[in-house]
Amino acid sequence: MKLARLLSVAFACGFAAALAAAPLGASPPPAIKAKQQQAQVVLAQVDALDRQLGTTVEAWNGANYDLGKVRVSLAANRKSLRIAELARRRAEQLVQARLVTIYESDEPTTIDVVLGSASLGDLIDRLQAEQSVASSDRKLARHAQSVRDELAGARSRLRKTESRRVASVQQLSQQRLQIGAMLSQRRRLLASVQSELATLRAAEARRQAALAAEARRRLAAEQAELRREAAERRRAAEEAARAANARTTPAATTTAQTTTAAAPTTTTPVATTAPVTTVVAPTTATDPLTTTDPIATTTTEVPSAPLPAGHPAAATIALRYLGVKYVWGGESPKGFDCSGLVAYVFAQLGITLPHYAAAQYGLGAAVPRDQLQPGDLVFFDGLDHVGIYIGGDQFVHAPHTGDVVKITSMAAYGGGYVGARRI
């Protein structure tokens, strides 16, 4: 037991050190799941020992009850036996007194009775009377002895029963003590496992908090970069527009002057038509920003239709629900399952998604893994699981029963990755 506790403490310390040294993007440690499984096993053992102890204690109670009844019977038997013994002694004393009386009295012997009888009938009467008195004394003595012997036999049987009951009580008491000791040991182990599990969960919570902080910083930086790029594109477009206007205005003025000098009698509609034709041709030939040549487009190799912009804000929203417990069928902050979390997050963007991962996979546009951006939906395990990508090869999801909404690396799911969709 001491060795097991030392190993468990060493394991917990080693894990904590490994957790502290692990990179933030690493997959969540399997130690929590293993420790949860160990806790479940120990808890099942505790429950089984509890039931076994309850059964043993109840059997011990029954044995004590039976022993009590036997002892009550023994007490009654001892009382009856004392009474029978007194009766037997009294009967013996009566017989002895009768013999003494006959010996010491002047009552005639059988010969005297025969010789002293006046007639045959008198003789018979006197003999019967003598025999009746002797027989009555003998019956009384035999009955008293029989009762005593019967009670003595019952007492012997009760003593044997008492011995068996005492042995049963002692055996059950010993079992009760052994099971109680085992139960105490298992409960101590369970407390130790639960303590280690709490330590691991606290470490994982700290890791998740660090991951969330890093993800928020990264998302904020990416959004700032997107805003900067958009602002640069607007400035570039504005500068290009100004440059185009600068090139177009002198050309139009020169053309108008030339036309007026050459044909002063030309009507206004004709003069208007000429500069329009002159302006369009150089613009389409020299301005790359407005090139719309269909031939050039068809000769350029385009892999597919451009991906939609997506909803990066979904990644930021998903981070609000870190730590919410997993609930089968859950679709609110009281509890989420995987597709319920996705549907709830996108509902806050005004987008209604079905509460079903496989149906969500049929929406939006497919995204190659190397083009994932925050807010994309990532699918795993044959479309049985879905999460929201947050960048850095990480995603937010509601994993399974007993867990909470958390950040996990894509690598943690290994070959279970199916694909991604941009809504």
N, C-alpha and C positions, 0 to 999 in steps of 0.2 A: 504494500500500500504506500509506504514511504517512497519507494522507488518510482511508483506510478505518479505520485504527486510531484516529485522532483522533475520527472520527464515532462509532465504537463506544464509545470512552471517554466521549464527551459524552453518548451515549445512556444509558449505564449510570448516569452521575452524575445525569442528568436524571430517570431513572426512580427512582433512590433518593430524590431529593428529593420527587418526586411521591408516592412510597409513604409517605414520612414525613409528608407533609401530608395524605394521604387519610384520611377518617374511618374509624374502626374498623369500622363496619358496611358499608363499601363492598365491592363484589364484588372477588374476587382479581384482581390485575392480569393482563392478557393477555400481558404481556411475557415471563413465564416460558414460556408455551406457545410463543410465537413464537421465543424463544431456544432452546428445546428442538428445535423444527423446524429452525432454522438449524444447530444442532449436528449433527442427524441428516444434513442435506444435506452439511455439510462432512466429516463422518465417512464418508459414502458416497463423496465425492470422494477422500478420503485412501485408502480401500480400493481404489478404481479405479486411482489412481496407483500404489499399492503393487503391484497386479497387473500394471499396465503396465510398471512398473520391473522387476519380476521377469521378465517376458517379454523385455524389452529386454536385461537383464543376461544372461539365458540365451542369447539370440541373439548377444550380444557374446562370451560364452564359446565358442559354437560357431564364430564367425568366427575367434577366436584359435586354436581347435583346428585349423581348416582351414588357417589361415596357418602354423601350426607344421608341419603335414604337408607343405605346399608347400615350406617352407624346408628340411625334412629331405630332400625329393626334390631340391631344388636343390643341397644339399650333396653328395648322392650323385651327382648329375649332374656337378657340378664335378670330383669325384674321377674319375669315368669319363671325362670329357672330357680331363682331364690325362693319363690313361693312353692314351687314343686319340691324343692329340696326340703323345705320346712314340712310339707305334707308327707313326704317320704319318711322323714325322721319321726314325725308324729305317729305315722302308721307303725313304724318299727317299735316305737316306744309302747304303743298300745299292744302290739303282739307280745313284746317282752313282758309287759305288765300282766297280760293275760297268762302267759306261761308261769310267771312268778306266783300269780294268784292261784293257779291250778296246783302248783307244786306245794304252796304253803297252806292251801285250804284242806278241809276234810272231805272235799267232794270225792265220790267213789270213782274208782277206775272203771275201765270197761268190764272187768271181771266182776267188780262190785255191782255194776249196773245190771249185768246178766244175772248174777246170783240174787240180787235184791229185787228183781222184778217180780211182781205178784202174778203177772200173766204175760202172755206173748205180746199182746197189744201194748202193755205197759213197757215191755222191753224195747219194742220197736220205737215207741215214742221217745224213750229216754236216749236211745242210740242216735236217732235223727237229730234230736236237740243238741247233743254233744257234737256231732259232726257239723251241724249248721253253724254253731259258734266258731269252730275251728276254721271252716271254709270261709266264713265272712272275714275273719282276721287275715287269712292268707290272701284273699282277693284284694282287701284294702292295701296290704303291703305290696302285692304285685302291681296294682294300679299306680300306686305312688312311685314305685321304681320305674314303671313304664313311662310315666309322664316325665320323670327326671331324665331318663335316657333319651327320650325324644327331643326334649329341649336342649340337652347337651349336644345331640347330633345337629340340631338346627344352629346352635351356637358355633359349632365347628365349621359348618358350611358358610355361615355368615362371616366368620373370621377369614376364611379362604377368599370369599367374595370381596371382603374389605381389603385384603392384601392385593388382589388384582386391581381393584379400583385405585388404591394408593399408587401402585406401580404405573397405572395408566395416567393418573394425574401428574406424577413425577416426570414421566416420559413427555407428555404434552407440555408440561412446564418447561422442560429442557428445550423442546422444539420451539416454544414461544420465545425463549431467551435467544436461541440461535437465530431465528428469523428476525427478531428485533435487532440483534447485532448487525445482521446483513442489511437490514433496512436502514439502520443508522449510517452504515458505511456507504450504501448507495445514495442516500440523501446527501451525505457530505460530498460525494463525487458529483452529484447533480448540481449542488451549490457551487462547487469548484468550476464545473463546465459552464454553468450559467454565468459565473463571474468572468471567466475567460471570454465567453461569447459577448458579454457586455463590453469587455475591453476591446475586443475585435470590432464590434459594431461602433464603438466610440471612435476608434482609429479610422474605420471606414467612413464615418460621418465627417471626420476632419478632412479626410482625403477628398470626399465629395465636395465639401465646402471649398477646398483649394481648387478643385477642378472647376467648380461653378464660377469662382472669382476669376480664374484664368479665362474661362469661356466668355464671361461678360466683357473682360478687357479686350479679348480678341475680337468679339463681335462689334464692340464699340469702335475699335480701330478700323475694322473692315468697313463699317458703315461710314466712318469719317473719310476713309479713302475713296469709297464710292461717291460720296458727296463732292470730294475734291475733284475726282475725275469728271463727274458730271458738270461741275462748274467750269473746268478746263475746256470740256467739249463745247459748252455754251459760249465761252469766250472765243474759242477758235472759230466757231460758227459765225459769231458776230463780226470777228475780224475779217473772215472770208467774205461775208456779205458786204462789209464796208469796202473791201478791196474790189469786189465785183462791181459795186456801184461806182467806185472811183474810175474803173476802166470803162464802164459803159457810158457814163455821162459825157466825157470829151468826144468819144466816137460819134455819139448821136448828134452833138452840137456841130461838128465838122461836116457831117453828111447833110445836115439840114441847110447849112450855109452854102455848100456846093450846089445843092439842088436848086436853091433860090436864085443863085447867080446864073446858072445855065438856063433856067427856064422860068423867068419871072412871071409868065402867064399861067404856070401850072396851078391847078386847083388845089385846095387844101387836102382833100382825101388822098390825092396822089402823093403829095409831100409826106403825109402821115404814113403811108404804106411803105415807102422806101426805107425810113429809119428802122421800122420794126424788123424788116428782113435783114438789115445790116446788123442789128444788135443780136439777134438770135444765133446767127452762124458763128461768130467768134466765141460766144459764151459756151456753146456746146462743144466747140473744138478745143478750147484752152482751159476751162474750169473743171478740174477733176472732181470737185465736190458735187457737181450737178450732172455728172455723166450718167446717162440712162440708156446707152447704146445696147439694144437687145443682143446684138451679135457678140459684143464683148462679154455679156453676162453668160451666154450659153457656152462660150469657150472656156470660161473660168470654171475650175473643178470645185464644186460645192458639195460637201459630204451629205448634208441633210438640211432640213429646215432649221432655222436658228431656234435655239431653246428660248422659252419664255423667261421673263425676268424672275419669276418665282416670288416667294414671300420670305425674305430673310428675317422679318420681324417675328415669324413663328418660332424661330430658335430662341429669341430673347424671351418671348412669352412662356415657352416651355420651361425655361429655367426657374420660373416663379413657383413651380409645383414640385421641385425637388424635395424629397422626404415624405410626400403624400403616400399613404400605404396602398398596396395593391389590393383591389377588390374585384373579384370576378364579375364582369358585366358593368363595372363602375365607370361613370362618365361625368364625375363632378369632383371638386376638391375634397369631398368626403372619402373618395377612393376612386382609383382608375384601374382599368386594364389597359393593354397596349393600344388597341384601336380607339378605345374610349378617350384616352389622353389626346391622341392626334385629333379626333373629331372636336373635342372641347377647345383645344388651342386654336384650330382654324375657324371655329365658330366665332371667336373673338375678332377675327379678321373679316367677318361677314361671309364666310365660305362654309357651306353645309357639306359635310362629308359623311358617308355611311359609317356606322359603328361596326365595321367588319373589315379586317385587314385585306382579305382577298379582293373585296370590292374596291377598296381604296387604291389597290394596285392597278385597277383598270382605268383610273382617272389621270388627267394631266399628261405630261410628256415624259418618255423614258430619258434617263440621264446616265451617261457613262460614268463609271466610278471615278475616273480621273477628272471629271468636271463637276463633281458634287459641290454644292454651295449651301450655306446655312439656310434652313427652312425646307430642304428637300426631304421627302419621305424615304426611308431605307427599310428594306424588307428582308426577312430572314426565315430560315426553317420552313421552307416550302410554303411561304406566305402565311404561316401561323403566327408571325410576330412582326411588329412594325415599330419604328421609332422616328424621331425628328433629328436630322443631321444638324450639328452645331459647329462644324469646322474642326480642324485639328484631328481628323480621323476619329471623331467622337460623335455620339448621339445621345439624346435623352429618351428614356423609355420607361415603361412600367413592366418590370421583368416577369414576376411570377408571384404566386401566393406566398406570403411570409416576407416579402421584400417590399421596397418602396421605390417611388420614382427616383431615378438616379442617372448619372452619366457613366457611359461605358464606351470602351474603345471598339472600333469596328473589328479589330483583330481578335477580340475576345470571342467572337462568334465564328471565327475560322472559316471553314468551308460552308457555313450555313447561310452565307450572304446570297440573296436571290437577285436583287436589283434595286433601282431607285426611281422615283417619280417626282417630277416638279409640277406642283399644282398651280 
